[in-house]
Amino acid sequence: MKSDIRSRDDVYLLITSFYSKIREEPTLGPLFNHVIQDWDAHLERLTDFWETNLLFVAKYKGNPIKVHQEVDQVFKGTITEKHFGIWLNIWIETLDKLFFGEKVELAKRRARKMSTHLFIKMFESRNSNKTICPFLNEKSKNAF
């Protein structure tokens, strides 16, 4: 019978199960496998991240926005909302397959918010010389 996420071991099971699917997924696998050189270290880091976010144990230290912006630069701004949608669907499928409970629902909500926020921050960082107002050809923040 499925239970809720209660421990680091549960989070690690979630992360390892999820990323084994991601690595094999035809759209995401090539991206992740290209940028991640040390999968063991990556899985531990992501376990720290989700343990912090789900069990409120302060282990993760890092800047996921910066990391995702750097990955987007590697792929020359070709990462789209489709990539994040596939990621999110696999995340939810993995959660539902392994667990049931409040922490599972929290993990889904946080992943939805994080994926949206990360994609927006990646998109914003693609051009440092942004046009402030899309219908004006103005480059200054003092356009108005």
Disulfide bonds with the S-S distance in Angstrom:
none
